[in-house]
Amino acid sequence: MKIHPTAVVSGAANLAEGVEIGPYSIIAADVNIGKNTVIGPHVVIEEHTDIGAGCRVFQFASIGAMPQDLKFRGEITRTIIGDHNTIREFATIHRATAADIGVTILGHGNLIMAYCHIAHNCKLGNRIVMANAANLAGHVHVEDNAIIGGMTGIHQFTRIGAHCIIGGCSAVGKDIPPFVMASGNMARLYGLNLIGLKRRSFAPETIQALKLAYRIVFRSSLLLKTALEKVRTDVPDCPEVRQFIDFIQNSQRGICR
């Protein structure tokens, strides 16, 4: 371990082999940091926080602070961050309240750019990119491989589907289905994220099936229930189409259209 002499590290913190702590950083009690994770200068990691292996946290980031929720009464909850995440300068990730999942979770291999905010009880998957100053309100769930453009605000309890892309400066108040492009204030859909799907080597027949499913759901005059039934009967079956249907069918806030 390399701990700068000006850093303040609690004796009740657990640092694995190869961890580096930069100047003036503060590591509280009940913090677990995985192997070879590098914490830059002036970082504050508060209690009840787990950070995995191979992460990089840049200067002035704040992780594990109490939630900005008036219902919070000091209950013990956690912030859990997986492996190989990059958290850039001035990003903030808050620990959870006791509501619903009772934890704030960030998966593996994510890039959280400067000034981003991840609020209490958010659940993020893997390989997500949040561009500069993107903000998640409480209880937002983001699925794998989503890209959220800079200065985008996402309303609490909203779900962001896998492999979607949201344009910069958007305001998202409803669920964004997987595999799509969305942008605007308020955000609306602009078709499938075809470039992203091709870059991630989705099979051509899968992309064609998703195109047809999207056209039926969002470009026809059918009621949503009828459109989803038509997708089940008329679109070639594959896991991605089932994922697309299930996401829409299970939406609680409503779907961005």
Backbone bond lengths (Angstrom), bond angles and torsions (degrees), N, CA, C in turn:
res aa  C-N    CA-C-N  psi(-1)  N-CA   C-N-CA  omega(-1)  CA-C   N-CA-C  phi
1 M - - - 1.455 - - 1.520 110.66 -
2 K 1.336 115.10 147.11 1.455 121.29 174.78 1.522 107.56 -123.30
3 I 1.306 116.59 106.04 1.456 122.10 -179.69 1.524 108.26 -114.89
4 H 1.322 116.44 118.51 1.456 119.95 -179.34 1.526 109.66 -63.72
5 P 1.331 117.92 142.40 1.469 120.16 -176.63 1.515 114.47 -60.49
6 T 1.331 118.13 -22.99 1.468 119.43 179.47 1.526 112.37 -86.85
7 A 1.320 118.86 -8.50 1.467 121.13 178.55 1.525 109.70 -72.33
8 V 1.338 114.86 150.46 1.464 121.18 177.87 1.520 107.24 -114.52
9 V 1.328 115.96 109.73 1.463 121.31 -175.54 1.520 108.64 -120.91
10 S 1.327 116.40 122.06 1.459 120.44 179.94 1.525 110.61 -63.56
11 G 1.315 115.33 143.92 1.454 119.85 174.73 1.515 112.56 -66.89
12 A 1.339 117.19 -15.57 1.462 121.38 178.33 1.518 112.60 -95.73
13 A 1.348 116.79 9.00 1.466 120.60 172.40 1.520 109.07 -86.93
14 N 1.311 116.13 151.35 1.468 121.82 -178.48 1.526 108.86 -117.28
15 L 1.330 116.55 107.97 1.460 121.99 -178.17 1.526 109.27 -109.58
16 A 1.329 116.68 127.57 1.459 121.52 -178.51 1.531 110.88 -81.93
17 E 1.310 114.48 174.69 1.462 121.55 179.70 1.523 110.81 -58.39
18 G 1.330 116.23 137.04 1.461 121.77 174.39 1.510 115.36 83.31
19 V 1.335 118.58 2.35 1.465 120.88 178.45 1.524 110.07 -69.77
20 E 1.325 116.02 140.67 1.459 122.01 174.99 1.523 109.15 -120.62
21 I 1.330 116.48 134.27 1.459 122.86 178.08 1.516 107.69 -120.75
22 G 1.332 117.84 121.60 1.448 122.46 -175.15 1.517 113.77 -81.97
23 P 1.332 116.29 176.42 1.469 121.43 -176.35 1.525 112.73 -59.16
24 Y 1.332 114.98 137.70 1.462 124.13 171.88 1.533 113.88 64.92
25 S 1.307 118.07 12.60 1.453 119.61 174.93 1.520 110.34 -78.63
26 I 1.345 115.57 154.12 1.461 122.02 -177.81 1.519 108.59 -123.68
27 I 1.328 115.92 123.32 1.463 122.31 179.65 1.527 107.07 -118.62
28 A 1.332 117.23 116.55 1.458 121.71 -174.15 1.525 111.32 -83.01
29 A 1.331 114.93 176.87 1.458 121.22 174.45 1.526 110.43 -67.41
30 D 1.339 115.55 158.65 1.457 122.21 -179.60 1.522 111.53 56.23
31 V 1.323 115.66 40.14 1.469 122.41 171.18 1.512 107.67 -114.29
32 N 1.320 116.53 129.96 1.466 122.45 177.71 1.523 108.63 -115.91
33 I 1.317 116.88 125.07 1.465 121.56 -178.42 1.521 108.46 -123.23
34 G 1.342 115.79 127.49 1.452 121.76 -172.87 1.514 114.30 -79.58
35 K 1.293 114.73 173.52 1.459 123.86 -173.29 1.529 112.25 -57.71
36 N 1.340 114.95 133.31 1.471 123.95 172.80 1.528 113.69 64.53
37 T 1.302 118.19 18.22 1.468 120.43 173.38 1.523 109.12 -78.21
38 V 1.334 115.63 139.58 1.463 121.80 -177.95 1.526 108.66 -113.57
39 I 1.318 115.63 121.01 1.464 122.64 177.29 1.523 107.22 -105.37
40 G 1.324 116.95 120.28 1.456 121.24 -176.36 1.519 112.85 -75.09
41 P 1.337 117.87 -170.15 1.465 121.80 -178.66 1.523 112.19 -75.40
42 H 1.324 115.66 150.75 1.464 123.07 173.48 1.528 113.06 59.51
43 V 1.304 117.90 29.81 1.465 122.34 175.72 1.528 108.77 -91.61
44 V 1.319 116.98 140.96 1.465 121.92 175.57 1.524 108.55 -116.60
45 I 1.341 115.78 119.67 1.470 121.28 176.23 1.522 106.76 -118.32
46 E 1.307 115.93 112.68 1.454 120.63 -173.25 1.525 111.14 -90.47
47 E 1.318 115.43 173.19 1.461 121.97 -170.64 1.525 112.42 -61.99
48 H 1.348 114.12 160.65 1.469 123.49 178.36 1.533 111.41 63.64
49 T 1.332 115.66 43.99 1.463 121.23 -178.22 1.523 110.26 -127.41
50 D 1.321 116.12 134.79 1.466 122.62 174.24 1.520 108.65 -117.43
51 I 1.324 116.69 130.12 1.464 122.34 175.87 1.521 107.48 -125.71
52 G 1.323 116.74 131.96 1.451 121.28 -173.77 1.519 113.52 -78.13
53 A 1.331 114.48 -163.32 1.466 122.02 -176.07 1.519 111.24 -85.88
54 G 1.321 115.29 150.90 1.458 121.08 171.21 1.509 115.51 67.36
55 C 1.320 118.05 22.57 1.463 121.26 178.38 1.525 110.62 -87.84
56 R 1.297 115.78 160.86 1.467 121.77 174.60 1.523 108.18 -132.18
57 V 1.325 116.58 118.54 1.457 122.15 179.57 1.521 107.94 -113.87
58 F 1.310 116.91 120.26 1.455 121.84 -174.31 1.525 111.44 -87.61
59 Q 1.328 114.74 174.13 1.458 122.46 -170.59 1.520 112.86 -59.14
60 F 1.325 114.33 143.23 1.458 124.91 173.03 1.525 113.75 68.60
61 A 1.320 118.90 11.88 1.455 120.19 173.05 1.525 109.77 -71.87
62 S 1.328 115.58 152.67 1.465 122.10 178.21 1.527 108.40 -127.87
63 I 1.326 116.29 121.10 1.461 121.34 -175.70 1.521 109.89 -126.97
64 G 1.332 115.85 131.30 1.459 120.34 174.69 1.511 115.58 86.68
65 A 1.325 117.96 11.30 1.465 119.39 178.24 1.528 110.36 -67.01
66 M 1.331 116.00 159.11 1.461 120.17 179.41 1.526 110.73 -60.11
67 P 1.327 116.69 147.51 1.470 120.01 -177.42 1.522 112.22 -67.65
68 Q 1.313 115.07 150.75 1.468 121.53 175.19 1.533 108.60 -88.99
69 D 1.309 115.29 64.60 1.456 121.67 -176.34 1.518 107.40 -134.28
70 L 1.326 117.46 122.77 1.464 120.92 -175.86 1.519 112.49 -66.23
71 K 1.332 116.90 -16.36 1.466 120.11 177.93 1.521 112.36 -80.98
72 F 1.319 118.22 -11.75 1.459 121.64 -177.09 1.518 110.41 -68.66
73 R 1.340 116.03 131.09 1.457 121.63 -177.45 1.531 112.22 -122.65
74 G 1.314 116.81 24.68 1.451 120.11 176.21 1.511 115.16 85.52
75 E 1.329 117.42 12.08 1.456 119.75 179.50 1.534 110.40 -63.19
76 I 1.327 115.74 152.41 1.462 120.30 -178.88 1.529 109.16 -82.11
77 T 1.308 115.22 114.68 1.460 122.78 175.84 1.532 107.24 -132.46
78 R 1.310 117.79 176.28 1.464 119.64 -173.75 1.521 112.55 -128.44
79 T 1.321 112.93 158.33 1.458 122.81 165.02 1.525 106.56 -112.93
80 I 1.332 117.24 124.33 1.467 121.08 -177.63 1.524 108.77 -121.57
81 I 1.310 116.13 120.44 1.463 122.93 -178.86 1.519 107.66 -120.38
82 G 1.327 116.42 129.95 1.455 121.51 -175.59 1.521 113.38 -79.85
83 D 1.320 115.85 -155.10 1.460 123.01 -173.94 1.527 112.30 -91.75
84 H 1.332 115.19 152.32 1.474 123.63 169.08 1.526 112.59 58.11
85 N 1.313 116.09 38.57 1.464 120.95 173.25 1.518 110.21 -94.55
86 T 1.328 115.63 147.12 1.457 122.14 173.13 1.520 107.84 -114.43
87 I 1.326 115.91 120.38 1.459 122.13 -178.82 1.529 107.22 -118.78
88 R 1.315 115.61 110.42 1.456 119.79 -171.10 1.528 111.75 -83.97
89 E 1.337 115.05 178.66 1.450 122.32 -168.70 1.534 112.81 -61.94
90 F 1.331 114.24 139.77 1.465 125.18 177.16 1.528 113.59 67.02
91 A 1.315 118.85 10.53 1.463 119.98 173.38 1.531 109.54 -69.55
92 T 1.330 116.26 149.20 1.461 121.76 179.53 1.523 109.36 -128.69
93 I 1.320 116.21 131.35 1.463 122.75 178.05 1.527 107.22 -130.26
94 H 1.327 117.79 116.31 1.457 121.85 -174.18 1.516 111.52 -98.46
95 R 1.341 115.33 147.74 1.456 118.52 174.82 1.519 110.41 -75.96
96 A 1.320 115.70 169.38 1.458 121.93 -167.58 1.521 112.58 -85.04
97 T 1.334 114.28 166.85 1.452 121.79 159.44 1.533 107.46 -89.03
98 A 1.320 116.36 179.52 1.465 119.95 179.40 1.527 112.77 -79.79
99 A 1.323 118.19 -3.45 1.466 121.40 -177.76 1.524 111.65 -70.19
100 D 1.285 116.90 159.16 1.477 128.27 -178.85 1.527 113.22 32.19
101 I 1.330 119.98 -110.11 1.464 120.02 -173.03 1.526 112.80 -72.51
102 G 1.332 118.52 -17.21 1.462 121.94 174.13 1.512 115.23 66.51
103 V 1.339 117.69 19.18 1.458 121.54 -178.49 1.521 107.91 -156.83
104 T 1.322 116.40 149.87 1.463 121.42 169.33 1.522 107.13 -101.08
105 I 1.330 116.49 126.90 1.468 121.15 -171.62 1.523 110.23 -125.85
106 L 1.322 115.22 131.93 1.460 122.77 170.39 1.521 106.66 -124.54
107 G 1.336 116.89 125.24 1.453 120.79 -174.44 1.522 113.57 -75.40
108 H 1.320 117.21 -134.41 1.465 122.51 -172.80 1.532 111.28 -116.17
109 G 1.323 115.31 145.78 1.455 121.10 170.44 1.513 115.31 69.21
110 N 1.314 117.68 28.27 1.466 121.14 -178.52 1.525 111.50 -92.39
111 L 1.325 115.20 153.61 1.460 122.02 174.24 1.523 108.07 -117.61
112 I 1.318 115.74 111.24 1.463 122.87 178.59 1.528 106.74 -108.47
113 M 1.312 116.79 106.14 1.461 120.45 -172.44 1.528 111.65 -79.06
114 A 1.340 114.54 179.26 1.461 121.39 -172.17 1.528 112.32 -58.40
115 Y 1.322 115.08 141.24 1.464 124.69 174.00 1.526 113.94 67.30
116 C 1.308 119.05 12.00 1.464 120.02 175.61 1.525 110.14 -72.35
117 H 1.318 115.71 155.12 1.461 121.48 176.44 1.522 109.56 -129.83
118 I 1.328 115.59 128.97 1.467 122.62 173.91 1.521 106.34 -117.91
119 A 1.308 117.20 111.71 1.457 121.95 -172.49 1.526 111.48 -82.97
120 H 1.317 114.58 179.94 1.461 122.76 -177.39 1.524 112.23 -60.06
121 N 1.321 114.76 143.72 1.466 123.41 174.40 1.526 113.60 65.13
122 C 1.324 117.29 16.25 1.465 118.83 173.02 1.530 109.58 -76.80
123 K 1.303 115.01 149.91 1.462 121.25 177.61 1.521 108.38 -130.17
124 L 1.327 116.34 113.74 1.452 122.17 -179.57 1.521 109.22 -113.72
125 G 1.320 115.93 141.57 1.448 121.35 179.80 1.518 111.75 -84.81
126 N 1.328 115.91 -134.38 1.461 122.27 -172.06 1.528 111.21 -116.94
127 R 1.336 115.42 150.17 1.471 123.43 172.98 1.527 111.85 57.91
128 I 1.315 116.39 36.93 1.466 122.54 176.72 1.525 108.70 -89.30
129 V 1.323 116.45 144.96 1.461 121.80 173.13 1.523 108.20 -117.60
130 M 1.332 115.90 121.64 1.457 122.25 170.32 1.520 107.39 -110.85
131 A 1.326 116.85 113.63 1.463 120.35 -178.41 1.525 110.16 -76.65
132 N 1.324 116.13 172.05 1.457 123.07 -169.12 1.529 112.87 -50.68
133 A 1.333 115.14 130.83 1.463 123.89 173.65 1.523 113.72 65.23
134 A 1.330 118.14 19.48 1.465 119.70 168.75 1.523 108.48 -71.80
135 N 1.324 116.23 142.53 1.463 120.26 -173.15 1.519 111.31 -131.61
136 L 1.325 115.81 129.18 1.457 121.91 175.64 1.515 108.68 -107.86
137 A 1.324 117.59 123.76 1.460 120.99 171.89 1.525 109.34 -74.27
138 G 1.327 116.92 179.62 1.450 120.38 -174.84 1.520 113.51 -64.03
139 H 1.335 115.24 148.95 1.469 123.42 171.42 1.529 113.50 68.26
140 V 1.319 118.35 18.90 1.468 121.02 176.71 1.525 109.36 -80.27
141 H 1.323 116.94 136.80 1.456 122.39 176.07 1.526 108.67 -113.39
142 V 1.325 116.23 128.51 1.463 122.29 -179.60 1.526 108.05 -121.82
143 E 1.322 116.69 124.91 1.460 120.62 -177.36 1.531 111.53 -86.78
144 D 1.324 116.18 172.08 1.464 123.40 -173.39 1.529 112.52 -55.68
145 N 1.332 115.04 142.99 1.467 123.90 169.93 1.521 114.23 66.22
146 A 1.317 118.24 15.75 1.463 120.18 174.33 1.525 109.75 -74.40
147 I 1.332 115.87 149.80 1.465 122.65 175.57 1.522 107.92 -123.49
148 I 1.332 115.98 124.93 1.462 121.94 -177.74 1.520 107.97 -115.59
149 G 1.327 116.56 119.51 1.453 121.69 -175.16 1.513 113.28 -68.73
150 G 1.316 115.61 161.13 1.452 122.14 -176.46 1.518 112.93 -61.77
151 M 1.326 115.79 146.08 1.465 124.73 177.01 1.524 112.43 59.41
152 T 1.311 115.92 28.09 1.463 121.06 175.69 1.518 109.77 -92.11
153 G 1.328 116.18 137.38 1.452 121.46 176.90 1.516 110.48 -110.98
154 I 1.339 116.71 133.12 1.462 121.22 -177.77 1.523 109.21 -120.49
155 H 1.309 115.59 124.89 1.466 123.99 -175.49 1.519 111.00 -65.61
156 Q 1.338 115.91 150.98 1.463 120.19 -179.76 1.530 111.20 -60.84
157 F 1.320 114.95 149.00 1.464 125.74 178.99 1.536 113.46 68.72
158 T 1.318 117.53 10.59 1.467 120.69 178.27 1.526 110.32 -83.13
159 R 1.326 116.64 148.47 1.465 122.31 175.35 1.531 109.51 -111.44
160 I 1.318 115.07 138.90 1.464 122.25 178.76 1.523 107.30 -116.71
161 G 1.333 116.74 120.09 1.453 121.40 -172.52 1.517 113.76 -76.19
162 A 1.312 114.94 161.92 1.468 122.49 -178.63 1.529 111.06 -63.86
163 H 1.330 115.79 145.05 1.465 123.48 172.07 1.528 113.03 62.29
164 C 1.335 118.02 17.86 1.461 118.67 175.87 1.522 109.37 -91.38
165 I 1.323 115.60 166.78 1.465 121.06 174.88 1.518 108.11 -134.43
166 I 1.341 115.45 133.06 1.460 122.20 -179.21 1.518 108.17 -115.45
167 G 1.322 116.68 125.70 1.450 121.42 -177.55 1.514 112.94 -66.50
168 G 1.320 116.53 158.93 1.453 122.30 -178.80 1.518 112.52 -64.12
169 C 1.327 115.71 152.59 1.464 124.29 177.05 1.528 112.43 61.01
170 S 1.325 117.16 27.12 1.459 120.54 178.22 1.523 110.62 -86.75
171 A 1.335 115.03 157.91 1.462 122.43 171.79 1.522 107.25 -119.42
172 V 1.312 115.95 116.34 1.467 120.89 -172.88 1.526 108.65 -110.24
173 G 1.322 115.88 115.57 1.455 120.72 -179.24 1.505 114.04 -115.00
174 K 1.340 116.69 -7.62 1.457 121.32 178.64 1.525 109.17 -132.90
175 D 1.317 115.98 167.43 1.464 120.86 -176.91 1.528 111.11 -64.39
176 I 1.331 115.23 139.71 1.462 122.18 176.33 1.527 107.59 -102.83
177 P 1.329 119.19 116.78 1.465 120.35 -177.45 1.525 111.89 -64.21
178 P 1.316 117.54 161.03 1.464 120.40 175.77 1.524 111.91 -66.22
179 F 1.328 115.16 152.80 1.472 124.70 170.02 1.529 114.11 74.94
180 V 1.333 119.73 10.80 1.461 120.37 -173.32 1.522 111.64 -113.10
181 M 1.336 115.57 170.97 1.456 123.67 169.10 1.525 108.32 -107.60
182 A 1.327 116.37 137.62 1.457 121.18 177.72 1.515 109.31 -139.34
183 S 1.333 115.87 149.51 1.457 119.63 179.63 1.518 108.74 -165.84
184 G 1.343 116.27 157.60 1.447 121.33 170.89 1.508 113.83 113.16
185 N 1.334 114.26 172.52 1.462 122.98 177.55 1.536 108.14 -129.10
186 M 1.329 117.14 100.64 1.459 127.85 -1.52 1.539 109.78 -78.22
187 A 1.343 115.36 156.16 1.454 119.79 -173.71 1.527 111.03 -64.41
188 R 1.316 115.90 142.53 1.455 122.97 173.30 1.523 108.11 -133.24
189 L 1.322 116.56 165.69 1.459 120.93 -175.78 1.525 110.93 -90.00
190 Y 1.347 114.59 148.31 1.459 121.40 -179.66 1.524 111.34 -131.51
191 G 1.310 117.34 35.13 1.455 120.86 177.88 1.512 112.73 98.65
192 L 1.337 114.51 -172.98 1.464 120.21 179.52 1.522 111.04 -77.45
193 N 1.316 115.02 154.76 1.464 122.18 174.34 1.535 108.13 -82.30
194 L 1.316 116.23 69.44 1.469 120.91 -171.23 1.519 112.35 -63.66
195 I 1.333 116.97 -41.40 1.468 119.27 -179.47 1.523 109.89 -62.93
196 G 1.331 116.88 -44.62 1.459 119.98 178.83 1.515 112.43 -62.28
197 L 1.338 117.24 -40.77 1.465 120.52 -179.78 1.520 110.76 -65.32
198 K 1.329 117.62 -40.55 1.464 120.64 179.13 1.526 111.18 -68.36
199 R 1.320 116.39 -39.59 1.467 119.33 178.92 1.522 111.41 -63.15
200 R 1.322 116.50 -30.15 1.464 120.37 -179.80 1.517 111.79 -94.61
201 S 1.325 115.90 14.86 1.473 122.97 170.00 1.523 113.50 62.61
202 F 1.323 116.67 37.35 1.458 118.95 170.21 1.526 108.92 -67.56
203 A 1.313 116.50 141.54 1.461 121.49 -178.89 1.531 110.19 -64.35
204 P 1.345 118.01 144.13 1.473 120.55 179.20 1.519 113.06 -55.36
205 E 1.336 117.45 -37.49 1.464 119.12 -179.77 1.533 111.21 -68.98
206 T 1.334 117.10 -31.10 1.468 119.72 176.20 1.523 110.16 -68.18
207 I 1.331 116.70 -43.37 1.468 120.44 178.87 1.525 110.28 -62.50
208 Q 1.330 117.75 -40.93 1.469 120.60 178.62 1.523 110.81 -63.60
209 A 1.318 116.84 -40.62 1.464 120.37 178.53 1.531 110.61 -63.92
210 L 1.331 117.01 -42.31 1.462 119.98 178.18 1.527 111.52 -66.24
211 K 1.326 117.49 -36.91 1.463 120.75 176.06 1.526 110.78 -58.60
212 L 1.327 116.07 -46.43 1.459 120.53 -179.36 1.525 110.62 -65.30
213 A 1.342 116.89 -42.40 1.459 120.13 178.70 1.525 111.10 -62.10
214 Y 1.321 116.83 -43.98 1.466 120.86 178.41 1.518 110.71 -60.89
215 R 1.337 116.76 -43.85 1.464 120.99 -178.24 1.530 111.00 -62.12
216 I 1.316 116.27 -41.06 1.465 119.59 -178.99 1.529 111.10 -67.92
217 V 1.328 116.59 -43.15 1.464 119.98 -175.09 1.518 111.90 -75.16
218 F 1.337 117.65 -43.27 1.460 120.32 -169.16 1.525 114.87 -110.21
219 R 1.325 118.56 -12.65 1.465 119.14 -177.62 1.525 112.95 -115.86
220 S 1.309 117.79 -0.12 1.459 120.95 176.85 1.521 109.44 -100.06
221 S 1.311 116.82 171.88 1.467 121.54 178.33 1.523 111.56 -95.35
222 L 1.327 117.18 13.07 1.457 120.48 -177.55 1.524 111.59 -75.05
223 L 1.326 115.79 148.88 1.456 119.59 168.50 1.517 109.58 -62.72
224 L 1.342 116.45 151.73 1.459 120.15 -172.77 1.529 111.70 -57.12
225 K 1.328 117.25 -45.89 1.465 120.16 -179.23 1.516 111.15 -59.74
226 T 1.327 116.11 -43.48 1.468 120.45 179.41 1.525 110.82 -66.80
227 A 1.331 116.69 -39.67 1.465 120.47 -179.65 1.523 110.83 -63.27
228 L 1.338 116.98 -42.34 1.462 119.45 179.48 1.524 111.34 -65.48
229 E 1.308 117.25 -37.64 1.467 120.02 175.93 1.527 110.81 -64.07
230 K 1.311 116.57 -38.85 1.467 120.58 178.51 1.529 111.48 -66.15
231 V 1.336 116.22 -37.57 1.470 119.47 176.51 1.527 109.79 -60.80
232 R 1.320 116.98 -43.15 1.463 120.45 -179.50 1.523 112.27 -61.57
233 T 1.314 116.97 -35.57 1.463 119.78 -175.72 1.525 113.42 -91.31
234 D 1.338 117.83 -29.75 1.467 120.63 -170.58 1.521 114.66 -105.13
235 V 1.335 117.40 -17.78 1.470 120.36 -175.59 1.522 109.13 -101.37
236 P 1.337 117.83 134.69 1.473 119.72 176.85 1.517 111.49 -53.81
237 D 1.312 116.43 133.13 1.460 121.35 -175.13 1.528 111.00 -73.89
238 C 1.329 115.48 134.95 1.460 122.09 172.89 1.524 107.30 -159.11
239 P 1.327 118.58 161.43 1.469 120.10 -177.62 1.526 113.43 -57.30
240 E 1.324 117.34 -36.69 1.464 120.22 -177.09 1.531 111.42 -68.20
241 V 1.312 117.39 -39.26 1.464 119.56 177.23 1.518 110.50 -66.46
242 R 1.332 116.74 -40.78 1.468 119.26 176.95 1.524 110.77 -62.68
243 Q 1.345 116.33 -39.14 1.462 120.71 177.72 1.529 110.46 -62.47
244 F 1.315 116.53 -43.07 1.464 123.06 178.87 1.530 110.47 -59.91
245 I 1.333 116.81 -47.30 1.467 121.42 -179.52 1.527 111.02 -65.45
246 D 1.323 116.49 -47.65 1.464 120.32 -176.22 1.521 111.57 -61.73
247 F 1.348 116.41 -41.04 1.458 120.16 179.76 1.521 110.15 -59.16
248 I 1.315 116.69 -48.86 1.464 120.86 -178.40 1.520 110.78 -64.77
249 Q 1.313 116.33 -44.22 1.465 120.95 -176.88 1.526 111.74 -64.57
250 N 1.321 118.16 -31.61 1.456 122.13 -175.94 1.527 113.58 -93.74
251 S 1.321 117.36 6.57 1.458 120.33 -178.40 1.527 110.94 -66.47
252 Q 1.325 115.63 134.64 1.461 121.77 175.55 1.526 112.24 -98.63
253 R 1.319 117.10 -33.40 1.473 120.90 -178.02 1.517 112.19 -87.28
254 G 1.311 117.46 -14.36 1.452 120.69 -170.97 1.513 110.80 98.26
255 I 1.300 116.48 157.94 1.466 123.00 -173.99 1.522 110.51 -100.94
256 C 1.297 115.71 136.16 1.470 120.94 169.31 1.524 108.40 -59.79
257 R 1.320 117.92 133.68 1.457 121.49 -173.68 1.532 110.90 -115.24
